[in-house]
Amino acid sequence: MISLRKLAVAASVSLSAIAAALPASAHAADEAAAAKDGPELGTFGFDESGMDRSTKPGDNFYIFANGEWLKKTEIPADKSNYGMFTKLDDLSKERVKGLLDAAARDPKSKMGVAYAAYLDEAAIEKKGLAPIQPVLKQIRAVRTHKQFEALLPKLARKSVGALFGGFVGQDDKNPDAYIFQIFQGGTGLPDRDMYLVDNPKFEEIRTAYKAYLAGMLTHAGEKNAVARANAIFETEKKIAEVQWTREDSSDATKVYNKMSLAELDQLAPQIRMSAMLKQVSPRIAEVLVGQPSAIAGTAKIFAETDIGVFKDQMLVGALASYSGTLPKAVDDTVFAFYGTTLAGTPQQQARWKRGIDHVEGALTDEIGKAYAAKYFPPETKAAANELVRNVVAAMGRRIDGLDWMQPATKVKAKQKLANFTTKIGYPDKWHDYAKLKIVKGDAFGNAMRANEFGFADNISKLGQPIRRWEWGMLPQTINAYANFSMNEIVFPAAILQPPFFDPKADPAINYGGIGAVIGHEISHHFDDQGSKYDQNGRLSDWWTDADVAAFKKSSEALIKQYDAYEIFPGASVKGEFTLGENIGDLAGLTVAYEAYKASLGGKPAPVIDGFTGDQRFFLGWAQVWRRNYREANLRNRLITDPHSPSEQRVWVVRNLDKWYEAFQPKQGEKLYLAPGERVRIW
């Protein structure tokens, strides 16, 4: 699950639902699930064969619940990790493949034409770099910094960026209006620490990155590639030095810096920002600047650096942005670094799987609409809605019972909860792609036109009403999110499947799975960042000083708890960086438990297979986090992912008194916390 403060939603097209035959493998899985009278997993919705009963719950509840599954489950060669999310994502891809295979036989289907073009590797190889040469020629023609500035807005429309990032999103302090937003950029590695921190692992990444840059310049036909790659790296290292940390960049208050274009020019006088933005849209009169000092520092570095370095950086960026529709040698180079070096994935996904990603990016809602029509029955939506209502009601009761929140703040918190919009399954309205041109056999051109279409659609929001119907995820996405400015929680259709949700499973499993996910997303609106947004989605200070102090005290305890989890020697979970998600897990599980107990209507839960209802609830939570990681992927996540690793997410149970009552962990066992050490927020 993710918490989205702002959504830059890609444009997509609507199309009436397509009735399509699934591949035999997907048919078999669907038919087997439909034929089973009981839950899909085990006898009550939990896969007991995956447990390691030799491990005490109090020593490692994650291993107790999942140990055998972890031992027996291999990570597929085309994946950096594998677990419940990826298992369901594979199912989604099989289903979407069936839709696209059928659509590819229809010459009038845009998604079918786009998919077929992407799969035609022979045609892509035959064209070589010819399709992207006009872009490369534009870059090579630059002679001065001024010319480079003029080129930036033109290539941004094609998703070829440099120096900074930007998009149109809601104004956090005026959520009924859109505003253009700028954030730091200019680096190719995922995090500033990879440039700046001195350790062997990062040094390996830096060496591989320089080789990657040299390889991409060579593909572009450039000479002296090694020296030029080193120059790119050294410049990016300077930019990394002025960039904000992820912790600061995640702070909604710190990144809210509204400026007029004149003020922006004063901030970064070395580069004509206002002139560039006016090329993007004449409607841009003011902007939100995410990291002002980083923008100013990057502009200064730009002015002091030979323009050839930035041209080379953009040549690499252009090839990387379109690598999937360029010759295999280019695509393989990109994957070798970003897929293998950074994520540890040995093998790239099959072409058809990448084709799905390609078409979903270009024609998002065309596929989403077809998927929702075929794979999300009304009865599933109704059951999910009921569960959501129960969890929201439980959150309201938790707010009423808080001893640290002031009475006046509780009133406002309940108002915020009452104003929630819950989106289940799929959008009520779909994007229209009538003006997007998709051409048979033109994979590169389709990708570029889709990028330009999406850019234009995003910019067109300026001065227009807020698109409250718009989603940030596809129906077939295995995820969920909270959007603070919209005051909404969103659950795509595909996550409403086992092990997260199964209408035939014991309710304890569903509440421990999807119920905790729902509680997690609800709680994001009251976490360290979500609590800064009021009942109307406006960034404002509505908590009292006493509320903030009490919340901060509990948060600090949670930060210390997660800081202590060392995953590799010298590499630990970042408690502050992951705080919002850890609060979400703690609150989500707490609220879901209360909702589960309320759903029993005062009756005791039955004992099933020797497990009490409370035990099944916590097992349901543990099961959804079954996941094996490749080391490189897990190391990268510790730096870039605001979520804790799956094992540590399960360990949040050590803060809940009800878990202790259910499994009776003893003092001295590794997860045991004395009552006074347990973090209690909600």
C-alpha positions, -999 to 999 in steps of 0.1 A, spaced: 0 0 0 12 35 -6 3 69 6 0 94 -22 1 131 -12 -5 141 -48 -14 121 -79 -1 129 -114 -24 106 -132 -16 94 -167 -41 100 -194 -61 70 -207 -89 61 -232 -123 46 -227 -135 16 -247 -165 -6 -243 -157 -39 -225 -141 -65 -246 -153 -101 -242 -121 -121 -246 -109 -156 -241 -83 -161 -215 -52 -182 -219 -57 -218 -208 -36 -214 -177 -57 -184 -165 -89 -202 -174 -79 -232 -153 -70 -211 -123 -102 -192 -125 -124 -223 -130 -106 -241 -101 -112 -212 -78 -149 -210 -88 -154 -247 -84 -141 -248 -49 -170 -247 -23 -148 -233 5 -121 -206 7 -93 -207 -19 -66 -211 8 -67 -239 33 -99 -248 53 -106 -213 65 -86 -189 43 -51 -195 57 -25 -218 41 -14 -238 72 11 -258 51 32 -226 48 37 -224 86 69 -232 106 54 -245 138 89 -252 152 94 -215 156 77 -198 186 53 -170 177 71 -149 203 105 -154 187 94 -146 152 58 -145 143 66 -139 106 85 -172 104 59 -191 126 32 -181 101 52 -183 69 84 -202 74 77 -233 53 64 -211 25 96 -190 26 118 -221 24 99 -237 -5 92 -207 -26 118 -197 -52 119 -162 -67 112 -165 -105 142 -154 -126 124 -124 -139 116 -110 -105 135 -91 -78 112 -104 -51 82 -128 -49 52 -129 -26 15 -125 -23 15 -92 -42 36 -106 -71 16 -138 -72 -16 -118 -77 2 -95 -102 10 -126 -123 -26 -135 -123 -36 -100 -134 -11 -101 -162 -24 -135 -174 -59 -120 -174 -48 -88 -192 -29 -109 -217 -61 -127 -226 -78 -93 -232 -49 -80 -252 -45 -112 -273 -81 -109 -283 -78 -72 -289 -48 -77 -311 -70 -95 -336 -92 -64 -339 -77 -37 -361 -100 -11 -346 -88 -18 -311 -62 8 -300 -49 -13 -272 -47 -43 -295 -28 -24 -322 -4 -9 -296 2 -44 -280 9 -61 -314 33 -33 -324 52 -37 -291 55 -75 -295 69 -72 -331 106 -73 -320 117 -80 -356 102 -47 -368 118 -28 -339 152 -43 -346 149 -35 -383 143 2 -376 172 4 -352 177 38 -337 161 56 -367 128 64 -348 146 83 -320 172 100 -342 151 132 -345 152 136 -307 189 128 -305 196 153 -333 177 180 -314 199 173 -283 232 173 -304 223 206 -320 224 224 -287 254 247 -284 246 270 -254 229 268 -220 202 291 -234 195 266 -262 194 238 -237 168 257 -216 147 262 -247 148 224 -255 138 213 -220 101 220 -223 99 204 -257 114 172 -246 96 171 -213 64 166 -234 80 134 -247 90 122 -212 127 131 -217 136 151 -187 166 168 -171 175 189 -141 140 191 -126 107 173 -125 72 188 -127 35 181 -131 1 196 -124 -15 185 -92 -38 198 -65 -27 228 -44 -23 214 -9 -36 246 7 -63 251 -19 -73 216 -29 -101 228 -51 -75 242 -76 -47 227 -96 -12 242 -97 21 234 -114 46 217 -91 84 214 -94 106 190 -76 143 181 -76 158 159 -103 190 157 -124 203 123 -111 201 88 -125 206 68 -93 176 62 -71 189 81 -41 214 107 -32 231 84 -7 243 62 -36 265 91 -47 276 103 -14 278 75 12 311 56 13 306 19 15 315 -11 -7 280 -18 -19 275 17 -31 309 18 -47 299 -13 -67 267 5 -78 287 36 -87 311 16 -108 283 -2 -126 264 31 -132 294 47 -149 297 16 -171 260 19 -179 263 56 -189 293 47 -211 273 19 -227 244 41 -234 265 68 -250 281 41 -271 247 30 -283 240 66 -292 271 66 -314 291 89 -293 329 88 -289 351 90 -258 322 74 -239 341 65 -207 354 100 -201 320 115 -209 303 90 -186 326 100 -158 318 137 -164 280 129 -161 286 110 -129 307 138 -113 281 164 -122 252 143 -108 273 138 -76 274 176 -72 236 177 -78 231 149 -52 250 170 -26 224 198 -29 194 175 -30 171 170 0 169 137 19 139 115 14 128 122 49 127 160 43 111 154 8 84 134 25 74 162 48 42 179 34 49 211 53 85 215 42 78 208 5 49 233 3 66 265 -10 44 286 -33 61 311 -55 53 335 -83 73 331 -115 93 362 -106 101 347 -72 111 314 -89 135 334 -112 150 350 -81 155 316 -64 174 302 -94 187 332 -114 211 311 -134 183 295 -154 153 311 -169 126 291 -152 97 314 -159 105 313 -197 106 275 -197 73 272 -178 55 297 -201 65 273 -229 49 245 -210 17 265 -205 8 302 -206 -16 295 -177 13 289 -152 14 320 -130 26 305 -98 42 272 -88 48 250 -58 85 243 -53 92 211 -35 128 216 -25 138 253 -30 175 250 -20 179 219 -42 164 238 -72 187 268 -65 217 246 -61 210 226 -93 206 258 -113 239 270 -101 256 237 -110 240 239 -144 254 274 -151 289 264 -140 291 231 -160 300 226 -196 267 222 -216 281 191 -232 277 172 -199 240 179 -198 236 170 -235 252 137 -228 230 131 -198 199 138 -219 211 115 -247 213 87 -221 179 97 -207 162 97 -241 174 62 -249 164 50 -215 129 65 -216 122 46 -249 144 15 -244 115 -9 -246 107 3 -281 143 4 -293 167 -23 -303 173 -51 -278 209 -40 -272 197 -7 -257 169 -24 -237 193 -50 -223 218 -23 -212 191 -5 -193 178 -37 -177 213 -49 -168 218 -19 -146 184 -10 -133 170 -45 -132 200 -66 -123 226 -44 -106 200 -24 -85 173 -50 -80 192 -83 -84 168 -96 -111 187 -121 -133 163 -122 -162 141 -96 -178 103 -103 -180 89 -120 -211 82 -96 -239 44 -100 -235 46 -90 -198 65 -58 -207 40 -53 -235 12 -52 -209 31 -25 -190 36 -6 -222 0 -6 -231 -12 1 -196 9 32 -196 -4 44 -229 -40 33 -228 -47 29 -191 -84 30 -189 -90 10 -221 -76 -20 -204 -88 -12 -169 -124 -10 -181 -122 -43 -198 -106 -59 -168 -132 -46 -143 -161 -57 -165 -148 -93 -166 -132 -98 -133 -149 -78 -106 -184 -90 -99 -209 -68 -81 -212 -92 -51 -174 -88 -44 -178 -50 -45 -208 -52 -21 -189 -74 4 -159 -52 3 -180 -21 8 -195 -36 39 -161 -44 53 -149 -9 46 -179 6 65 -171 -16 95 -135 -5 96 -144 32 92 -168 28 120 -142 12 142 -118 40 134 -144 64 147 -147 45 179 -110 45 183 -109 83 179 -136 86 206 -115 65 230 -81 82 226 -67 96 258 -41 118 241 -63 136 216 -80 168 227 -118 169 226 -119 197 200 -95 178 178 -116 147 181 -146 166 167 -126 177 137 -111 142 133 -146 127 132 -156 153 106 -127 143 85 -137 106 88 -173 115 79 -160 133 47 -141 103 35 -146 91 -1 -140 54 -5 -134 41 -40 -138 3 -45 -129 -17 -76 -128 7 -105 -136 43 -115 -171 56 -121 -158 75 -151 -131 66 -176 -106 87 -196 -112 94 -233 -84 86 -257 -102 95 -289 -75 120 -299 -46 97 -292 -32 82 -325 -21 46 -323 -4 33 -355 1 -3 -366 37 -14 -364 49 18 -348 58 9 -312 82 38 -307 58 63 -322 29 50 -302 50 54 -270 60 89 -278 25 100 -288 11 85 -256 37 104 -236 28 137 -254 -9 129 -249 -5 122 -212 16 154 -208 -10 175 -225 -38 160 -205 -20 167 -172 -13 203 -182 -48 208 -194 -60 205 -157 -48 241 -150 -78 263 -144 -102 234 -146 -124 217 -119 -107 190 -99 -112 155 -114 -125 138 -83 -134 108 -104 -98 102 -114 -79 72 -101 -41 68 -95 -42 30 -100 -56 5 -125 -84 -19 -114 -59 -48 -120 -33 -32 -97 -24 -52 -65 -23 -22 -42 -42 5 -25 -36 41 -16 -47 72 4 -49 106 -13 -48 134 13 -60 163 -9 -90 143 -21 -96 129 14 -101 95 -1 -90 59 2 -89 37 -29 -89 -1 -33 -85 -15 -69 -104 -46 -78 -74 -69 -80 -63 -65 -43 -98 -78 -33 -87 -114 -38 -72 -141 -16 -51 -139 5 -63 -103 11 -100 -109 7 -121 -141 1 -159 -139 6 -157 -177 14 -130 -174 40 -134 -170 78 -141 -134 86 -110 -133 109 -88 -139 79 -105 -111 58 -102 -86 87 -66 -95 93 -59 -92 56 -79 -66 37 -94 -52 69 -59 -42 81 -51 -28 46 -83 -7 48 -74 4 83 -39 12 71 -51 35 43 -77 52 66 -50 58 92 -27 75 66 -51 104 68 -41 107 105 -4 98 104 26 120 106 18 136 72 -19 129 67 -28 145 100 -16 178 84 -47 178 61 -81 188 74 -116 174 67 -116 192 33 -82 179 22 -65 212 29 -29 214 43 -34 232 76 -26 230 113 -58 216 129 -42 196 158 -35 214 191 1 216 204 -8 189 230 -20 165 202 11 170 182 34 165 213 16 133 223 16 119 188 53 129 183 62 111 216 46 78 204 61 83 169 96 87 183 92 54 201 81 37 169 111 52 150 135 38 176 118 4 174 123 2 137 158 17 137 169 -13 158 160 -38 130 193 -45 113 186 -63 80 222 -67 68 254 -57 87 254 -20 87 221 -17 69 190 -12 90 154 -1 85 152 37 86 126 44 113 120 80 104 117 74 67 93 45 71 74 61 100 42 69 81 38 33 68 47 18 101 20 39 118 -3 28 91 4 -9 99 1 -4 136 -32 16 133 -46 -5 105 -42 -37 125 -56 -21 156 -86 -7 139 -92 -39 119 -92 -60 150 -118 -38 166 -139 -40 134 -136 -78 134 -147 -81 170 -177 -58 163 -186 -80 133 -192 -109 156 -221 -92 172 -211 -101 207 -209 -138 199 -176 -158 205 -156 -167 174 -155 -205 168 -122 -224 171 -112 -237 137 -84 -263 132 -73 -255 167 -70 -217 161 -91 -192 180 -106 -163 161 -80 -139 174 -52 -162 163 -67 -165 129 -69 -127 127 -32 -123 133 -23 -152 110 -44 -135 82 -22 -104 87 10 -124 85 0 -143 55 -4 -113 32 33 -104 38 48 -136 26 77 -125 4 112 -135 -5 137 -109 -17 169 -109 -36 196 -92 -16 201 -63 -41 164 -56 -41 161 -56 -4 192 -33 1 178 -9 -25 144 -9 -7 160 0 26 171 33 10 142 41 -14 110 24 -1 90 41 27 77 7 37 95 -16 60 105 -51 47 77 -76 49 91 -95 79 93 -63 100 58 -53 89 45 -84 104 64 -77 136 42 -47 143 20 -72 162 45 -70 191 28 -37 200 -7 -51 203 -19 -65 236 -44 -87 218 -16 -105 200 0 -113 234 -33 -127 247 -37 -148 215 -3 -164 213 11 -160 249 47 -150 240 70 -151 270 94 -126 284 128 -132 269 114 -142 235 127 -120 207 95 -101 199 84 -98 235 79 -62 247 69 -53 282 35 -36 284 52 -2 290 74 -5 259 46 -13 235 38 16 211 2 27 214 -11 54 190 -46 44 179 
